[in-house]
Amino acid sequence: MLIIRSIWAVMAAAAGLALSVPSAHADYPDRPVTLVVPYAPGGAVDLVARTLGRGLEQKLGKPFVIVNKPGGSSAVAATFVANAPADGYTILLATSTTMAINSTVFKKLGYTPLVDLAPVSLAASVPFILIVNDKVPVHSVADLVKLAKSKPNELVYGSSGPGSAAHLFMQDFAGATGIKLTHVPYRGSSQALQDLIAGRTQLMFADAPVVLPLIRAGKVRALGVSTEKRLPSAADLPTLAESGVPGYDASSWHMIVAPAGVPEGVIRKLHAALQETQADSAFISAVSSRGVVPQVGSTPDQLRGYIESEIVRWGKIVKDVGLAHSM
């Protein structure tokens, strides 16, 4: 079973981690900074990036311009940032797909995590919600499992592509419950959601910030949340672990990274500003209300070790579902 361990379980305690900022880079930034988002506008990653960008503008006094570069399971944006000047003026809000999953899925990448991209600060983790089309005659995880077992491979689920978090979470769910489903990959989660709402697919895992408004509007039916704890913004929704899938705990994560070689003083100043922004009540309130879990306290060195462990864990999962070097 895919057990995504708590971020805090694999990093040291965060108390007293604010880093000093060398005076040599006290003038950073002296012009606008480009914050690249590897997905289209409107999703969870875009939400976190824009909320962080507003906070960073207030802390550092210069514009943080959001640029969306979707494609290639986030590889397009990652390659762009990896090849950008190493001066701190082009940074990326990377995801677990960018920094961990892609390493095993792709035969060739235009970048190498931890070689071409330097971690700065963990930003947030994003729970996913298992949803079904409202015409599917199930109202619980147990109902879904019973239906799927009676119709092997007849239920169709969408995802934002092979090797995406939504794809791997569903593969793990299917393996844990002994059901067989048919996968339809899309270019993005919005297209997958549109087809689910239209009834062309029956179920999927969708990130909480995007799907919570659809759940509240009655356009899709929620069965459970992927994390071990319930979402404060949807406290009535049980976890999958509570719903008959013991130990299931999965989420995506987002972190700010920069091109390798950015001066340490710039990394430290950016890190300090990010930590202040992420601890601010305005940021916490903005993302928490949408189903995102803010994360504060990580250092670049801690993140390096964390990413290494995630590459190993996700690599095993990708190989188990037959996606290793498939793209």
LOBA-44899 format. One record per residue (C-alpha): x, y negated, z. Coordinates in Angstrom, 3 decimals. Each point is the difference from the previous one (the first is absolute). Layout:
# LOBA-44899
+----------+----------+----------+
|       xx |       yy |       zz |
+----------+----------+----------+
|        X |        Y |        Z |
...
+----------+----------+----------+
***
This chain:
# LOBA-44899
+----------+----------+----------+
|       xx |       yy |       zz |
+----------+----------+----------+
|    0.000 |    0.000 |    0.000 |
|    1.132 |   -3.516 |   -0.736 |
|    0.628 |   -1.545 |    3.385 |
|    1.032 |   -3.628 |   -0.380 |
|    1.639 |   -0.662 |    3.311 |
|   -0.542 |   -3.260 |    1.807 |
|    2.432 |   -2.648 |   -1.180 |
|    0.879 |   -0.700 |    3.584 |
|    0.833 |    3.656 |    0.634 |
|    2.913 |   -0.117 |   -2.408 |
|    1.391 |   -3.416 |    0.860 |
|    1.482 |   -1.293 |    3.246 |
|   -1.984 |   -2.118 |    2.424 |
|   -0.446 |   -3.494 |   -1.374 |
|    0.569 |   -2.139 |    3.081 |
|    2.474 |   -2.810 |   -0.462 |
|    0.691 |    0.560 |   -3.664 |
|   -0.027 |   -3.601 |   -1.230 |
|    3.171 |   -0.559 |   -2.000 |
|    2.175 |   -3.087 |    0.083 |
|    0.297 |   -2.096 |   -3.142 |
|    3.512 |   -1.033 |   -1.056 |
|    0.290 |   -3.712 |   -0.730 |
|    1.669 |    0.743 |   -3.366 |
|   -3.430 |    0.645 |   -1.467 |
|   -1.961 |   -2.559 |    1.987 |
|   -1.122 |   -1.659 |   -3.247 |
|   -1.807 |    3.155 |   -1.239 |
|   -2.424 |   -0.378 |   -1.638 |
|    0.573 |   -3.291 |   -1.805 |
|   -2.411 |    0.839 |   -2.838 |
|   -3.057 |    2.245 |   -0.552 |
|    0.333 |    3.728 |    0.667 |
|   -1.673 |    2.581 |   -2.248 |
|   -1.763 |    2.792 |    1.882 |
|   -0.707 |    2.815 |   -2.464 |
|   -2.988 |    2.296 |    0.515 |
|    0.199 |    3.386 |   -1.793 |
|   -3.761 |    0.287 |   -0.493 |
|   -2.816 |   -2.048 |   -1.494 |
|   -1.713 |   -2.753 |    2.010 |
|   -2.739 |    0.974 |    2.406 |
|    1.444 |    3.084 |    1.706 |
|    1.476 |    0.548 |    3.440 |
|    3.565 |   -0.728 |   -1.109 |
|   -1.096 |   -3.277 |   -1.593 |
|   -1.912 |   -0.956 |    3.160 |
|    3.028 |    0.581 |    2.224 |
|    2.325 |   -1.843 |   -2.392 |
|   -2.186 |   -3.084 |   -0.257 |
|   -0.581 |   -0.141 |    3.747 |
|    3.729 |    0.376 |    0.669 |
|    0.798 |   -2.577 |   -2.665 |
|   -2.171 |   -2.637 |    1.662 |
|    1.677 |    0.652 |    3.335 |
|    3.495 |   -0.103 |   -1.461 |
|   -0.735 |   -3.322 |   -1.692 |
|   -0.915 |   -1.436 |    3.384 |
|    3.078 |    1.457 |    1.707 |
|    2.580 |   -0.822 |   -2.687 |
|   -1.471 |   -3.076 |   -1.635 |
|    0.150 |    1.123 |   -3.639 |
|   -2.609 |    1.629 |   -2.263 |
|   -0.140 |    3.797 |   -0.212 |
|   -1.397 |    0.677 |   -3.461 |
|   -1.874 |    3.297 |   -0.404 |
|    0.674 |    1.775 |   -3.305 |
|   -1.873 |    3.232 |   -0.777 |
|    1.915 |    2.537 |   -2.117 |
|   -2.042 |    3.226 |   -0.068 |
|    1.013 |    3.146 |   -1.825 |
|    2.051 |    3.166 |    0.255 |
|   -1.164 |    0.886 |    3.521 |
|    1.622 |   -3.244 |    1.196 |
|    3.236 |    0.746 |   -1.881 |
|   -0.458 |   -2.947 |   -2.382 |
|    0.051 |   -2.522 |    2.836 |
|    2.741 |    1.820 |    1.898 |
|    2.270 |    0.075 |   -3.053 |
|   -0.642 |   -3.696 |   -0.623 |
|    0.991 |   -0.930 |    3.554 |
|    2.972 |    2.385 |    0.055 |
|    1.370 |   -1.817 |   -3.051 |
|   -0.700 |   -3.494 |    1.332 |
|    2.814 |   -2.240 |    1.310 |
|    1.051 |    1.060 |    3.490 |
|   -0.726 |   -3.388 |    1.569 |
|   -3.241 |    0.620 |    1.919 |
|   -2.208 |   -1.973 |   -2.374 |
|   -1.630 |    3.098 |   -1.490 |
|   -1.347 |    2.551 |    2.488 |
|   -2.450 |    2.907 |   -0.142 |
|   -2.809 |    1.311 |    2.158 |
|    0.863 |    3.669 |   -0.493 |
|   -2.118 |    2.980 |    1.022 |
|    0.601 |    3.587 |    1.022 |
|   -0.457 |    0.835 |   -3.684 |
|    2.728 |   -2.465 |   -1.000 |
|    2.580 |    0.965 |    2.590 |
|   -0.719 |    3.698 |    0.638 |
|   -2.381 |    1.823 |   -2.352 |
|    1.372 |   -1.215 |   -3.342 |
|    3.436 |    1.450 |    0.710 |
|   -1.340 |    3.519 |   -0.442 |
|   -2.802 |   -0.596 |   -2.509 |
|    2.028 |   -1.725 |   -2.718 |
|    2.763 |    1.588 |   -2.054 |
|    1.545 |   -3.427 |   -0.463 |
|   -0.735 |   -3.221 |    1.826 |
|    1.199 |   -3.470 |   -0.867 |
|    1.096 |   -0.374 |    3.611 |
|    1.209 |    2.112 |    2.911 |
|   -1.543 |   -0.688 |    3.410 |
|    2.570 |   -0.999 |    2.638 |
|    2.598 |   -0.479 |   -2.746 |
|   -1.615 |   -2.744 |   -2.075 |
|   -2.497 |   -1.262 |    2.584 |
|    0.774 |   -1.106 |    3.563 |
|   -2.694 |    0.279 |    2.715 |
|   -0.806 |   -3.196 |    1.895 |
|   -3.096 |    0.573 |    2.137 |
|   -2.870 |    2.460 |    0.319 |
|   -3.247 |   -1.895 |   -0.590 |
|   -2.994 |    2.279 |    0.444 |
|   -1.450 |    3.461 |   -0.281 |
|   -3.207 |    0.710 |   -1.878 |
|   -2.436 |    2.762 |    0.956 |
|   -1.984 |    1.691 |   -2.765 |
|   -3.653 |    0.997 |    0.131 |
|   -1.475 |    3.144 |   -1.547 |
|   -3.051 |   -1.106 |   -1.975 |
|   -2.592 |    1.622 |   -2.258 |
|   -2.479 |   -1.254 |   -2.569 |
|   -3.299 |   -0.701 |    1.750 |
|   -1.784 |    2.612 |   -2.140 |
|    2.230 |    2.818 |    1.236 |
|   -2.101 |    1.947 |    2.542 |
|    2.493 |   -0.105 |    2.867 |
|    0.138 |   -2.126 |    3.139 |
|    2.998 |    1.447 |    1.816 |
|    3.344 |    1.615 |   -0.632 |
|   -1.511 |    3.373 |    0.887 |
|   -2.728 |   -0.542 |   -2.611 |
|    2.600 |   -0.884 |   -2.622 |
|    2.137 |    3.040 |    0.729 |
|   -3.036 |    2.292 |   -0.167 |
|   -1.086 |   -1.490 |   -3.336 |
|    3.493 |    0.163 |   -1.489 |
|    0.423 |    3.623 |    1.014 |
|   -3.266 |    0.861 |   -1.716 |
|    1.169 |   -1.729 |   -3.198 |
|    3.765 |    0.533 |   -0.438 |
|    1.591 |   -2.673 |   -2.236 |
|   -3.404 |   -1.526 |   -0.843 |
|    0.372 |   -3.024 |    2.259 |
|    2.160 |   -2.667 |   -1.653 |
|    2.092 |   -2.564 |    1.833 |
|    1.776 |   -3.054 |   -1.330 |
|    3.241 |   -1.648 |    1.037 |
|    2.239 |   -2.837 |   -1.125 |
|    2.306 |    2.510 |   -1.668 |
|    2.033 |    3.190 |    0.485 |
|    2.110 |   -0.246 |    3.123 |
|   -1.944 |   -2.950 |    1.400 |
|   -0.918 |    0.016 |    3.666 |
|   -3.643 |    0.633 |   -0.880 |
|    0.998 |    3.019 |   -2.100 |
|    2.303 |    1.522 |    2.608 |
|   -2.424 |   -0.638 |    2.864 |
|   -2.731 |    1.868 |   -1.886 |
|    2.325 |    2.861 |   -0.890 |
|    0.883 |    0.332 |    3.655 |
|   -3.652 |   -0.161 |    1.031 |
|   -0.892 |    2.690 |   -2.524 |
|    2.823 |    2.210 |    1.193 |
|   -0.953 |   -0.449 |    3.638 |
|   -3.649 |    0.868 |   -0.614 |
|    0.459 |    2.706 |   -2.612 |
|   -1.961 |   -1.703 |   -2.757 |
|    0.745 |   -0.431 |   -3.705 |
|   -0.631 |   -3.314 |   -1.729 |
|    0.663 |   -1.509 |   -3.431 |
|    2.202 |   -3.085 |   -0.210 |
|   -0.517 |   -2.899 |   -2.419 |
|    2.800 |   -2.604 |    0.096 |
|   -0.664 |   -3.668 |   -0.789 |
|    2.220 |   -3.003 |   -0.677 |
|   -1.095 |   -1.527 |    3.282 |
|   -2.265 |    0.473 |    2.991 |
|   -2.574 |   -2.525 |   -1.252 |
|   -0.724 |    2.093 |   -3.107 |
|   -0.220 |    3.132 |    2.126 |
|   -2.469 |   -1.716 |    2.329 |
|   -2.124 |   -1.214 |   -2.906 |
|   -0.343 |    3.529 |   -1.341 |
|   -0.838 |    1.363 |    3.441 |
|   -2.735 |   -2.597 |    0.464 |
|   -1.328 |    0.834 |   -3.479 |
|   -0.100 |    3.692 |    0.869 |
|    2.638 |    1.140 |   -2.491 |
|    2.058 |    1.298 |    2.939 |
|   -1.240 |    1.198 |    3.361 |
|    2.622 |   -0.842 |    2.618 |
|    3.335 |   -1.699 |    0.667 |
|    2.269 |   -1.462 |    2.643 |
|   -0.026 |   -3.805 |   -0.167 |
|    1.929 |   -2.526 |    2.056 |
|   -2.099 |   -1.529 |    2.754 |
|    0.299 |   -3.703 |   -0.968 |
|   -1.426 |    0.671 |   -3.465 |
|   -2.717 |    2.492 |    0.862 |
|   -1.390 |   -1.314 |    3.313 |
|   -2.147 |   -2.689 |   -1.728 |
|   -1.387 |    2.662 |   -2.373 |
|   -0.824 |    2.258 |    2.935 |
|   -1.778 |   -2.823 |    1.818 |
|   -1.920 |   -0.857 |   -3.167 |
|   -1.171 |    3.600 |   -0.345 |
|    1.702 |    0.537 |   -3.366 |
|    2.021 |    2.998 |    1.228 |
|   -0.273 |    2.327 |    2.981 |
|    2.868 |    0.343 |    2.470 |
|    0.788 |    3.364 |    1.591 |
|    3.170 |   -0.642 |    1.999 |
|    3.152 |   -2.046 |    0.479 |
|    3.432 |    1.482 |   -0.692 |
|    1.839 |   -1.204 |    3.108 |
|    0.088 |    1.634 |    3.423 |
|   -1.744 |   -3.024 |    1.541 |
|   -3.256 |   -1.594 |   -1.065 |
|    0.031 |   -3.378 |   -1.705 |
|   -0.979 |   -2.864 |    2.338 |
|   -1.806 |   -1.604 |   -2.951 |
|   -2.007 |    3.210 |   -0.584 |
|   -0.101 |    1.569 |    3.434 |
|   -3.054 |    2.124 |   -0.790 |
|    1.859 |    1.869 |   -2.746 |
|    1.582 |    3.229 |    1.318 |
|    3.504 |    1.096 |   -0.895 |
|    0.563 |    3.072 |   -2.135 |
|    1.689 |    1.614 |    2.986 |
|   -3.215 |   -0.488 |    1.972 |
|   -1.996 |    1.379 |   -2.919 |
|    1.483 |    3.457 |   -0.266 |
|    3.481 |   -0.599 |   -1.460 |
|    2.227 |    0.277 |    3.094 |
|    3.179 |   -2.057 |   -0.025 |
|   -0.774 |   -1.901 |   -3.176 |
|    1.724 |   -3.400 |    0.209 |
|    0.937 |   -1.869 |   -3.155 |
|    0.494 |   -3.616 |   -0.995 |
|    1.889 |   -2.119 |   -2.478 |
|    2.507 |   -2.625 |    1.132 |
|    1.210 |   -3.325 |   -1.378 |
|    3.327 |   -1.720 |    0.552 |
|    1.865 |   -3.012 |   -1.322 |
|    3.172 |    0.899 |   -1.907 |
|    2.548 |   -2.083 |   -1.889 |
|    2.558 |    0.726 |   -2.712 |
|    3.063 |    1.751 |    1.364 |
|    2.823 |   -2.447 |    0.644 |
|   -2.072 |   -2.872 |    1.362 |
|    2.218 |   -1.756 |    2.582 |
|   -0.518 |    1.253 |    3.528 |
|   -0.746 |   -3.501 |    1.217 |
|   -2.906 |   -0.279 |   -2.434 |
|   -1.314 |    3.424 |    1.002 |
|    0.174 |   -0.974 |    3.657 |
|   -1.802 |   -3.300 |   -0.526 |
|   -2.695 |    1.632 |   -2.113 |
|   -0.354 |    2.796 |    2.549 |
|   -0.401 |   -2.461 |    2.876 |
|   -2.665 |   -1.970 |   -1.890 |
|   -1.855 |    3.211 |   -0.882 |
|    0.019 |    1.173 |    3.601 |
|   -1.448 |   -3.318 |    1.149 |
|   -2.638 |    0.095 |   -2.746 |
|   -0.995 |    3.599 |    0.728 |
|   -0.342 |   -0.727 |    3.727 |
|   -2.191 |   -3.030 |   -0.665 |
|   -3.633 |    0.447 |    0.965 |
|   -1.132 |   -1.410 |   -3.361 |
|    1.816 |    2.749 |   -1.908 |
|   -1.135 |    2.732 |    2.374 |
|   -3.614 |   -1.130 |   -0.168 |
|    0.000 |   -0.404 |   -3.790 |
|    1.312 |    3.473 |   -0.774 |
|   -1.571 |    1.906 |    2.902 |
|   -3.486 |   -1.164 |   -0.954 |
|    0.539 |    1.624 |   -3.417 |
|    1.177 |    3.352 |    1.370 |
|    3.779 |   -0.567 |   -0.208 |
|    2.152 |    0.794 |    3.054 |
|    2.690 |   -2.689 |    0.515 |
|    3.481 |    1.145 |    0.996 |
|    2.524 |   -2.124 |    1.893 |
|    3.449 |    0.725 |    1.378 |
|    2.000 |    1.880 |   -2.625 |
|    3.578 |   -0.920 |   -0.898 |
|    1.610 |    0.577 |   -3.411 |
|    2.255 |    2.721 |    1.435 |
|   -2.957 |    1.817 |    1.559 |
|   -1.893 |   -0.159 |   -3.258 |
|    2.898 |    1.507 |   -1.911 |
|   -0.119 |    3.107 |    2.198 |
|   -3.781 |    0.091 |   -0.175 |
|   -0.010 |   -0.121 |   -3.811 |
|    2.570 |    2.808 |   -0.173 |
|   -2.272 |    2.211 |    2.130 |
|   -3.049 |   -0.923 |   -2.101 |
|    1.793 |    0.901 |   -3.246 |
|    0.637 |    3.463 |    1.411 |
|   -3.553 |    0.477 |    1.267 |
|   -1.774 |   -1.324 |   -3.107 |
|    2.420 |    1.914 |   -2.205 |
|   -1.116 |    3.281 |    1.526 |
|   -3.655 |   -0.872 |   -0.525 |
|    0.555 |   -1.048 |   -3.617 |
|    1.808 |    3.271 |   -0.696 |
|   -2.756 |    2.003 |    1.678 |
|   -2.614 |   -1.415 |   -2.386 |
|    2.220 |    0.515 |   -3.047 |
|    0.699 |   -3.655 |   -0.788 |
|    3.759 |   -0.084 |    0.490 |
|    1.621 |   -1.825 |   -2.938 |
|   -3.253 |    0.227 |   -1.921 |
|    0.093 |   -3.548 |   -1.312 |
+----------+----------+----------+
***
